[in-house]
Amino acid sequence: MVSFVKFDEVMEKEGRKGGCTLLDERHGCVNGCRCGISMYKDDEYGKASVHDDQEGFYVLEGRGRALVGEEEIMMEPGVAFMVPAGVSHVMKREPGYECCKVLWFHGAV
């Protein structure tokens, strides 16, 4: 059986405003595979994240910036990038934009 979800329904069910995990072990994902949507609404960098596995990103809407290690990446629709395992990363929206909406994913390891 195929498991599927709708972004708007997950957001409403979880009462989330900044994004959500769409698919994970609850939906049949294994070995750490998961994906979701994050909506960056702050125009300043917050606390960076670091993971034991790589993480990929694909920008859906808006504009922003990502600080990956020491490198800053301009985020705009259509941009995709990978963050290697163990590398810090943090995102923000660009001034003049309400939000930068990004799909993220962790592959199975």
N, CA, C and O atoms as CSV, one atom per row, in Angstrom:
chain,resi,resn,atom,element,x,y,z
A,1,MET,N,N,0.839,-1.186,0.000
A,1,MET,CA,C,0.000,0.000,0.000
A,1,MET,C,C,0.882,1.246,0.000
A,1,MET,O,O,1.856,1.321,0.748
A,2,VAL,N,N,0.547,2.197,-0.817
A,2,VAL,CA,C,1.301,3.440,-0.919
A,2,VAL,C,C,0.800,4.411,0.143
A,2,VAL,O,O,-0.405,4.596,0.313
A,3,SER,N,N,1.730,5.021,0.848
A,3,SER,CA,C,1.378,6.029,1.847
A,3,SER,C,C,1.562,7.409,1.232
A,3,SER,O,O,2.580,7.678,0.595
A,4,PHE,N,N,0.576,8.283,1.422
A,4,PHE,CA,C,0.713,9.638,0.899
A,4,PHE,C,C,0.111,10.634,1.878
A,4,PHE,O,O,-0.748,10.288,2.690
A,5,VAL,N,N,0.568,11.857,1.789
A,5,VAL,CA,C,0.069,12.941,2.637
A,5,VAL,C,C,-0.088,14.194,1.787
A,5,VAL,O,O,0.460,14.282,0.689
A,6,LYS,N,N,-0.838,15.159,2.301
A,6,LYS,CA,C,-0.968,16.471,1.673
A,6,LYS,C,C,-0.401,17.506,2.633
A,6,LYS,O,O,-0.736,17.518,3.817
A,7,PHE,N,N,0.452,18.365,2.117
A,7,PHE,CA,C,1.136,19.370,2.922
A,7,PHE,C,C,0.163,20.163,3.789
A,7,PHE,O,O,0.360,20.255,5.001
A,8,ASP,N,N,-0.881,20.735,3.197
A,8,ASP,CA,C,-1.821,21.571,3.952
A,8,ASP,C,C,-2.501,20.793,5.071
A,8,ASP,O,O,-2.723,21.334,6.154
A,9,GLU,N,N,-2.834,19.532,4.822
A,9,GLU,CA,C,-3.486,18.714,5.847
A,9,GLU,C,C,-2.537,18.402,6.998
A,9,GLU,O,O,-2.951,18.423,8.157
A,10,VAL,N,N,-1.277,18.113,6.698
A,10,VAL,CA,C,-0.296,17.843,7.748
A,10,VAL,C,C,-0.073,19.101,8.583
A,10,VAL,O,O,-0.019,19.031,9.811
A,11,MET,N,N,0.055,20.243,7.924
A,11,MET,CA,C,0.257,21.507,8.645
A,11,MET,C,C,-0.913,21.780,9.588
A,11,MET,O,O,-0.704,22.170,10.737
A,12,GLU,N,N,-2.134,21.579,9.115
A,12,GLU,CA,C,-3.319,21.839,9.937
A,12,GLU,C,C,-3.401,20.857,11.102
A,12,GLU,O,O,-3.670,21.256,12.235
A,13,LYS,N,N,-3.170,19.582,10.825
A,13,LYS,CA,C,-3.254,18.543,11.852
A,13,LYS,C,C,-2.237,18.774,12.961
A,13,LYS,O,O,-2.553,18.620,14.140
A,14,GLU,N,N,-1.018,19.143,12.585
A,14,GLU,CA,C,0.045,19.334,13.566
A,14,GLU,C,C,0.058,20.746,14.141
A,14,GLU,O,O,0.820,21.028,15.065
A,15,GLY,N,N,-0.779,21.637,13.604
A,15,GLY,CA,C,-0.811,23.008,14.102
A,15,GLY,C,C,0.496,23.744,13.871
A,15,GLY,O,O,0.888,24.586,14.679
A,16,ARG,N,N,1.163,23.437,12.785
A,16,ARG,CA,C,2.480,24.006,12.500
A,16,ARG,C,C,2.360,25.219,11.601
A,16,ARG,O,O,1.429,25.322,10.803
A,17,LYS,N,N,3.308,26.136,11.731
A,17,LYS,CA,C,3.323,27.319,10.880
A,17,LYS,C,C,4.632,27.469,10.118
A,17,LYS,O,O,4.678,28.166,9.105
A,18,GLY,N,N,5.690,26.830,10.588
A,18,GLY,CA,C,6.992,26.995,9.959
A,18,GLY,C,C,7.433,25.828,9.104
A,18,GLY,O,O,8.577,25.781,8.652
A,19,GLY,N,N,6.527,24.878,8.878
A,19,GLY,CA,C,6.873,23.718,8.080
A,19,GLY,C,C,6.579,22.435,8.832
A,19,GLY,O,O,6.096,22.462,9.964
A,20,CYS,N,N,6.874,21.311,8.196
A,20,CYS,CA,C,6.577,20.025,8.819
A,20,CYS,C,C,7.323,18.905,8.106
A,20,CYS,O,O,7.786,19.055,6.975
A,21,THR,N,N,7.423,17.779,8.804
A,21,THR,CA,C,7.905,16.551,8.188
A,21,THR,C,C,6.735,15.937,7.433
A,21,THR,O,O,5.664,15.730,8.003
A,22,LEU,N,N,6.935,15.648,6.167
A,22,LEU,CA,C,5.875,15.054,5.352
A,22,LEU,C,C,5.914,13.530,5.392
A,22,LEU,O,O,4.891,12.886,5.626
A,23,LEU,N,N,7.082,12.960,5.166
A,23,LEU,CA,C,7.233,11.508,5.122
A,23,LEU,C,C,8.371,11.081,6.033
A,23,LEU,O,O,9.450,11.675,6.016
A,24,ASP,N,N,8.122,10.037,6.837
A,24,ASP,CA,C,9.146,9.457,7.701
A,24,ASP,C,C,8.745,8.017,7.997
A,24,ASP,O,O,7.968,7.430,7.243
A,25,GLU,N,N,9.260,7.434,9.084
A,25,GLU,CA,C,8.977,6.032,9.383
A,25,GLU,C,C,7.476,5.751,9.544
A,25,GLU,O,O,7.041,4.618,9.338
A,26,ARG,N,N,6.688,6.755,9.905
A,26,ARG,CA,C,5.235,6.565,10.021
A,26,ARG,C,C,4.598,6.242,8.671
A,26,ARG,O,O,3.485,5.720,8.607
A,27,HIS,N,N,5.310,6.555,7.604
A,27,HIS,CA,C,4.775,6.378,6.250
A,27,HIS,C,C,5.523,5.303,5.465
A,27,HIS,O,O,5.371,5.198,4.248
A,28,GLY,N,N,6.326,4.510,6.158
A,28,GLY,CA,C,7.037,3.425,5.503
A,28,GLY,C,C,8.480,3.722,5.146
A,28,GLY,O,O,9.166,2.861,4.595
A,29,CYS,N,N,8.957,4.922,5.447
A,29,CYS,CA,C,10.367,5.239,5.183
A,29,CYS,C,C,11.253,4.416,6.121
A,29,CYS,O,O,10.865,4.152,7.260
A,30,VAL,N,N,12.427,4.010,5.660
A,30,VAL,CA,C,13.337,3.203,6.468
A,30,VAL,C,C,14.739,3.803,6.455
A,30,VAL,O,O,15.079,4.614,5.594
A,31,ASN,N,N,15.537,3.387,7.422
A,31,ASN,CA,C,16.951,3.760,7.508
A,31,ASN,C,C,17.188,5.267,7.508
A,31,ASN,O,O,18.173,5.740,6.940
A,32,GLY,N,N,16.291,6.025,8.141
A,32,GLY,CA,C,16.498,7.468,8.253
A,32,GLY,C,C,15.965,8.291,7.099
A,32,GLY,O,O,16.093,9.515,7.110
A,33,CYS,N,N,15.372,7.655,6.104
A,33,CYS,CA,C,14.801,8.396,4.977
A,33,CYS,C,C,13.631,9.239,5.479
A,33,CYS,O,O,12.751,8.730,6.174
A,34,ARG,N,N,13.619,10.521,5.132
A,34,ARG,CA,C,12.511,11.404,5.496
A,34,ARG,C,C,12.586,12.673,4.666
A,34,ARG,O,O,13.645,13.025,4.148
A,35,CYS,N,N,11.456,13.357,4.541
A,35,CYS,CA,C,11.435,14.627,3.821
A,35,CYS,C,C,10.354,15.523,4.399
A,35,CYS,O,O,9.433,15.061,5.073
A,36,GLY,N,N,10.483,16.801,4.124
A,36,GLY,CA,C,9.506,17.756,4.620
A,36,GLY,C,C,9.669,19.100,3.944
A,36,GLY,O,O,10.457,19.264,3.012
A,37,ILE,N,N,8.904,20.055,4.440
A,37,ILE,CA,C,8.931,21.424,3.936
A,37,ILE,C,C,9.243,22.342,5.106
A,37,ILE,O,O,8.635,22.220,6.170
A,38,SER,N,N,10.173,23.249,4.923
A,38,SER,CA,C,10.445,24.302,5.907
A,38,SER,C,C,10.121,25.637,5.276
A,38,SER,O,O,10.372,25.861,4.092
A,39,MET,N,N,9.556,26.527,6.087
A,39,MET,CA,C,9.216,27.868,5.623
A,39,MET,C,C,9.983,28.862,6.493
A,39,MET,O,O,9.638,29.086,7.653
A,40,TYR,N,N,11.023,29.450,5.914
A,40,TYR,CA,C,11.886,30.376,6.643
A,40,TYR,C,C,11.288,31.770,6.582
A,40,TYR,O,O,11.169,32.364,5.511
A,41,LYS,N,N,10.911,32.288,7.757
A,41,LYS,CA,C,10.235,33.582,7.835
A,41,LYS,C,C,11.095,34.657,8.481
A,41,LYS,O,O,10.774,35.842,8.384
A,42,ASP,N,N,12.179,34.267,9.136
A,42,ASP,CA,C,13.088,35.242,9.752
A,42,ASP,C,C,14.082,35.742,8.721
A,42,ASP,O,O,14.505,34.992,7.841
A,43,ASP,N,N,14.457,37.016,8.831
A,43,ASP,CA,C,15.448,37.560,7.894
A,43,ASP,C,C,16.836,37.648,8.519
A,43,ASP,O,O,17.716,38.336,8.002
A,44,GLU,N,N,17.024,36.942,9.641
A,44,GLU,CA,C,18.345,36.807,10.259
A,44,GLU,C,C,18.584,35.327,10.525
A,44,GLU,O,O,17.645,34.574,10.783
A,45,TYR,N,N,19.847,34.916,10.463
A,45,TYR,CA,C,20.173,33.524,10.740
A,45,TYR,C,C,19.888,33.205,12.204
A,45,TYR,O,O,20.166,34.007,13.095
A,46,GLY,N,N,19.333,32.029,12.435
A,46,GLY,CA,C,19.108,31.522,13.781
A,46,GLY,C,C,20.211,30.537,14.134
A,46,GLY,O,O,21.355,30.685,13.705
A,47,LYS,N,N,19.853,29.537,14.918
A,47,LYS,CA,C,20.803,28.509,15.335
A,47,LYS,C,C,21.020,27.509,14.196
A,47,LYS,O,O,20.065,27.045,13.574
A,48,ALA,N,N,22.261,27.194,13.940
A,48,ALA,CA,C,22.604,26.251,12.868
A,48,ALA,C,C,22.286,24.814,13.283
A,48,ALA,O,O,22.249,24.494,14.471
A,49,SER,N,N,22.059,23.961,12.294
A,49,SER,CA,C,21.825,22.529,12.493
A,49,SER,C,C,23.012,21.743,11.961
A,49,SER,O,O,23.694,22.176,11.032
A,50,VAL,N,N,23.249,20.588,12.558
A,50,VAL,CA,C,24.272,19.649,12.089
A,50,VAL,C,C,23.662,18.254,12.202
A,50,VAL,O,O,23.032,17.934,13.210
A,51,HIS,N,N,23.845,17.425,11.177
A,51,HIS,CA,C,23.280,16.072,11.182
A,51,HIS,C,C,24.376,15.043,10.919
A,51,HIS,O,O,25.427,15.355,10.359
A,52,ASP,N,N,24.101,13.802,11.342
A,52,ASP,CA,C,25.029,12.692,11.105
A,52,ASP,C,C,24.963,12.183,9.673
A,52,ASP,O,O,25.806,11.392,9.251
A,53,ASP,N,N,23.958,12.638,8.924
A,53,ASP,CA,C,23.819,12.220,7.532
A,53,ASP,C,C,23.695,13.457,6.645
A,53,ASP,O,O,23.464,14.561,7.137
A,54,GLN,N,N,23.847,13.267,5.353
A,54,GLN,CA,C,23.712,14.396,4.422
A,54,GLN,C,C,22.252,14.830,4.351
A,54,GLN,O,O,21.343,14.055,4.651
A,55,GLU,N,N,22.044,16.074,3.949
A,55,GLU,CA,C,20.686,16.596,3.785
A,55,GLU,C,C,20.631,17.392,2.496
A,55,GLU,O,O,21.514,18.200,2.213
A,56,GLY,N,N,19.584,17.155,1.718
A,56,GLY,CA,C,19.394,17.877,0.467
A,56,GLY,C,C,18.273,18.888,0.589
A,56,GLY,O,O,17.359,18.729,1.399
A,57,PHE,N,N,18.353,19.932,-0.227
A,57,PHE,CA,C,17.360,21.007,-0.210
A,57,PHE,C,C,16.987,21.387,-1.636
A,57,PHE,O,O,17.814,21.322,-2.545
A,58,TYR,N,N,15.719,21.789,-1.821
A,58,TYR,CA,C,15.239,22.300,-3.099
A,58,TYR,C,C,14.302,23.462,-2.797
A,58,TYR,O,O,13.307,23.295,-2.091
A,59,VAL,N,N,14.619,24.643,-3.332
A,59,VAL,CA,C,13.846,25.851,-3.047
A,59,VAL,C,C,12.590,25.876,-3.921
A,59,VAL,O,O,12.664,25.776,-5.146
A,60,LEU,N,N,11.438,26.011,-3.263
A,60,LEU,CA,C,10.141,26.012,-3.942
A,60,LEU,C,C,9.618,27.413,-4.224
A,60,LEU,O,O,9.150,27.694,-5.328
A,61,GLU,N,N,9.696,28.304,-3.219
A,61,GLU,CA,C,9.124,29.652,-3.337
A,61,GLU,C,C,9.967,30.650,-2.556
A,61,GLU,O,O,10.679,30.286,-1.621
A,62,GLY,N,N,9.874,31.913,-2.954
A,62,GLY,CA,C,10.533,32.993,-2.230
A,62,GLY,C,C,12.024,33.051,-2.515
A,62,GLY,O,O,12.531,32.404,-3.431
A,63,ARG,N,N,12.702,33.840,-1.710
A,63,ARG,CA,C,14.159,33.969,-1.814
A,63,ARG,C,C,14.744,34.016,-0.416
A,63,ARG,O,O,14.121,34.501,0.529
A,64,GLY,N,N,15.955,33.501,-0.312
A,64,GLY,CA,C,16.628,33.483,0.975
A,64,GLY,C,C,18.101,33.199,0.795
A,64,GLY,O,O,18.633,33.229,-0.315
A,65,ARG,N,N,18.743,32.924,1.905
A,65,ARG,CA,C,20.162,32.567,1.904
A,65,ARG,C,C,20.372,31.388,2.839
A,65,ARG,O,O,19.679,31.236,3.845
A,66,ALA,N,N,21.338,30.564,2.485
A,66,ALA,CA,C,21.736,29.440,3.325
A,66,ALA,C,C,23.214,29.599,3.638
A,66,ALA,O,O,24.017,29.858,2.742
A,67,LEU,N,N,23.569,29.446,4.887
A,67,LEU,CA,C,24.964,29.438,5.300
A,67,LEU,C,C,25.319,27.983,5.571
A,67,LEU,O,O,24.860,27.394,6.550
A,68,VAL,N,N,26.139,27.411,4.695
A,68,VAL,CA,C,26.536,26.007,4.774
A,68,VAL,C,C,28.019,25.987,5.092
A,68,VAL,O,O,28.850,26.295,4.237
A,69,GLY,N,N,28.351,25.622,6.330
A,69,GLY,CA,C,29.732,25.778,6.774
A,69,GLY,C,C,30.070,27.255,6.710
A,69,GLY,O,O,29.425,28.067,7.373
A,70,GLU,N,N,31.064,27.613,5.927
A,70,GLU,CA,C,31.470,29.014,5.755
A,70,GLU,C,C,30.967,29.611,4.440
A,70,GLU,O,O,31.221,30.781,4.153
A,71,GLU,N,N,30.257,28.813,3.643
A,71,GLU,CA,C,29.808,29.267,2.322
A,71,GLU,C,C,28.345,29.710,2.353
A,71,GLU,O,O,27.482,28.994,2.860
A,72,GLU,N,N,28.077,30.894,1.806
A,72,GLU,CA,C,26.700,31.386,1.732
A,72,GLU,C,C,26.149,31.137,0.330
A,72,GLU,O,O,26.799,31.444,-0.669
A,73,ILE,N,N,24.947,30.578,0.273
A,73,ILE,CA,C,24.284,30.234,-0.985
A,73,ILE,C,C,23.021,31.074,-1.116
A,73,ILE,O,O,22.244,31.175,-0.166
A,74,MET,N,N,22.807,31.676,-2.277
A,74,MET,CA,C,21.557,32.394,-2.555
A,74,MET,C,C,20.490,31.364,-2.890
A,74,MET,O,O,20.681,30.537,-3.782
A,75,MET,N,N,19.375,31.407,-2.186
A,75,MET,CA,C,18.278,30.478,-2.432
A,75,MET,C,C,17.170,31.200,-3.196
A,75,MET,O,O,16.700,32.260,-2.783
A,76,GLU,N,N,16.765,30.604,-4.316
A,76,GLU,CA,C,15.647,31.099,-5.112
A,76,GLU,C,C,15.005,29.885,-5.765
A,76,GLU,O,O,15.639,28.834,-5.849
A,77,PRO,N,N,13.765,30.000,-6.229
A,77,PRO,CA,C,13.087,28.838,-6.796
A,77,PRO,C,C,13.929,28.128,-7.860
A,77,PRO,O,O,14.479,28.750,-8.769
A,78,GLY,N,N,14.005,26.806,-7.710
A,78,GLY,CA,C,14.763,25.994,-8.648
A,78,GLY,C,C,16.163,25.643,-8.186
A,78,GLY,O,O,16.802,24.781,-8.789
A,79,VAL,N,N,16.663,26.285,-7.134
A,79,VAL,CA,C,18.002,25.991,-6.620
A,79,VAL,C,C,17.940,24.740,-5.740
A,79,VAL,O,O,17.071,24.621,-4.877
A,80,ALA,N,N,18.865,23.816,-5.967
A,80,ALA,CA,C,18.994,22.608,-5.153
A,80,ALA,C,C,20.431,22.510,-4.661
A,80,ALA,O,O,21.364,22.873,-5.378
A,81,PHE,N,N,20.610,22.018,-3.431
A,81,PHE,CA,C,21.962,21.838,-2.902
A,81,PHE,C,C,21.972,20.761,-1.825
A,81,PHE,O,O,20.956,20.490,-1.184
A,82,MET,N,N,23.141,20.152,-1.639
A,82,MET,CA,C,23.345,19.116,-0.629
A,82,MET,C,C,24.268,19.653,0.451
A,82,MET,O,O,25.231,20.363,0.166
A,83,VAL,N,N,23.962,19.306,1.691
A,83,VAL,CA,C,24.821,19.631,2.826
A,83,VAL,C,C,25.432,18.314,3.296
A,83,VAL,O,O,24.700,17.401,3.678
A,84,PRO,N,N,26.763,18.199,3.274
A,84,PRO,CA,C,27.398,16.960,3.705
A,84,PRO,C,C,27.150,16.668,5.189
A,84,PRO,O,O,26.888,17.580,5.973
A,85,ALA,N,N,27.234,15.411,5.559
A,85,ALA,CA,C,27.107,15.014,6.958
A,85,ALA,C,C,28.120,15.782,7.804
A,85,ALA,O,O,29.267,15.966,7.398
A,86,GLY,N,N,27.686,16.227,8.980
A,86,GLY,CA,C,28.580,16.897,9.917
A,86,GLY,C,C,28.842,18.363,9.639
A,86,GLY,O,O,29.600,18.990,10.380
A,87,VAL,N,N,28.246,18.940,8.599
A,87,VAL,CA,C,28.473,20.351,8.250
A,87,VAL,C,C,27.298,21.189,8.762
A,87,VAL,O,O,26.138,20.847,8.532
A,88,SER,N,N,27.607,22.285,9.455
A,88,SER,CA,C,26.550,23.151,9.981
A,88,SER,C,C,25.852,23.880,8.838
A,88,SER,O,O,26.458,24.197,7.814
A,89,HIS,N,N,24.558,24.137,9.040
A,89,HIS,CA,C,23.778,24.855,8.031
A,89,HIS,C,C,22.608,25.566,8.697
A,89,HIS,O,O,22.028,25.084,9.670
A,90,VAL,N,N,22.282,26.726,8.141
A,90,VAL,CA,C,21.188,27.549,8.649
A,90,VAL,C,C,20.653,28.380,7.488
A,90,VAL,O,O,21.402,28.742,6.581
A,91,MET,N,N,19.355,28.683,7.517
A,91,MET,CA,C,18.735,29.430,6.422
A,91,MET,C,C,17.962,30.636,6.946
A,91,MET,O,O,17.596,30.704,8.120
A,92,LYS,N,N,17.723,31.587,6.040
A,92,LYS,CA,C,16.900,32.758,6.348
A,92,LYS,C,C,16.259,33.239,5.057
A,92,LYS,O,O,16.720,32.908,3.965
A,93,ARG,N,N,15.193,34.022,5.186
A,93,ARG,CA,C,14.562,34.639,4.016
A,93,ARG,C,C,15.279,35.942,3.711
A,93,ARG,O,O,15.947,36.519,4.569
A,94,GLU,N,N,15.130,36.391,2.489
A,94,GLU,CA,C,15.660,37.691,2.085
A,94,GLU,C,C,14.676,38.786,2.492
A,94,GLU,O,O,13.465,38.575,2.424
A,95,PRO,N,N,15.177,39.960,2.918
A,95,PRO,CA,C,14.271,41.082,3.176
A,95,PRO,C,C,13.444,41.367,1.918
A,95,PRO,O,O,13.938,41.247,0.797
A,96,GLY,N,N,12.203,41.739,2.118
A,96,GLY,CA,C,11.312,42.002,0.991
A,96,GLY,C,C,10.493,40.788,0.584
A,96,GLY,O,O,9.585,40.899,-0.240
A,97,TYR,N,N,10.805,39.633,1.151
A,97,TYR,CA,C,10.045,38.407,0.900
A,97,TYR,C,C,9.443,37.941,2.217
A,97,TYR,O,O,10.090,37.993,3.263
A,98,GLU,N,N,8.208,37.490,2.151
A,98,GLU,CA,C,7.519,37.032,3.357
A,98,GLU,C,C,8.101,35.720,3.871
A,98,GLU,O,O,8.139,35.473,5.076
A,99,CYS,N,N,8.556,34.878,2.934
A,99,CYS,CA,C,8.953,33.525,3.299
A,99,CYS,C,C,9.841,32.934,2.207
A,99,CYS,O,O,9.773,33.340,1.047
A,100,CYS,N,N,10.665,31.980,2.592
A,100,CYS,CA,C,11.400,31.157,1.638
A,100,CYS,C,C,11.016,29.711,1.950
A,100,CYS,O,O,11.363,29.187,3.009
A,101,LYS,N,N,10.300,29.070,1.027
A,101,LYS,CA,C,9.759,27.726,1.223
A,101,LYS,C,C,10.683,26.709,0.564
A,101,LYS,O,O,10.967,26.790,-0.631
A,102,VAL,N,N,11.150,25.746,1.367
A,102,VAL,CA,C,12.187,24.813,0.928
A,102,VAL,C,C,11.788,23.369,1.244
A,102,VAL,O,O,11.365,23.064,2.359
A,103,LEU,N,N,11.927,22.490,0.258
A,103,LEU,CA,C,11.784,21.051,0.462
A,103,LEU,C,C,13.127,20.526,0.953
A,103,LEU,O,O,14.164,20.845,0.371
A,104,TRP,N,N,13.122,19.723,2.019
A,104,TRP,CA,C,14.358,19.109,2.506
A,104,TRP,C,C,14.180,17.591,2.535
A,104,TRP,O,O,13.062,17.085,2.634
A,105,PHE,N,N,15.303,16.874,2.448
A,105,PHE,CA,C,15.226,15.414,2.494
A,105,PHE,C,C,16.515,14.814,3.024
A,105,PHE,O,O,17.609,15.335,2.808
A,106,HIS,N,N,16.350,13.708,3.721
A,106,HIS,CA,C,17.461,12.877,4.182
A,106,HIS,C,C,17.286,11.529,3.497
A,106,HIS,O,O,16.223,10.916,3.603
A,107,GLY,N,N,18.309,11.061,2.800
A,107,GLY,CA,C,18.239,9.763,2.147
A,107,GLY,C,C,18.484,8.645,3.146
A,107,GLY,O,O,19.068,8.870,4.206
A,108,ALA,N,N,18.046,7.463,2.818
A,108,ALA,CA,C,18.290,6.304,3.675
A,108,ALA,C,C,19.786,6.037,3.758
A,108,ALA,O,O,20.506,6.170,2.769
A,109,VAL,N,N,20.248,5.660,4.947
A,109,VAL,CA,C,21.672,5.352,5.138
A,109,VAL,C,C,21.846,3.930,5.620
A,109,VAL,O,O,22.973,3.486,5.837
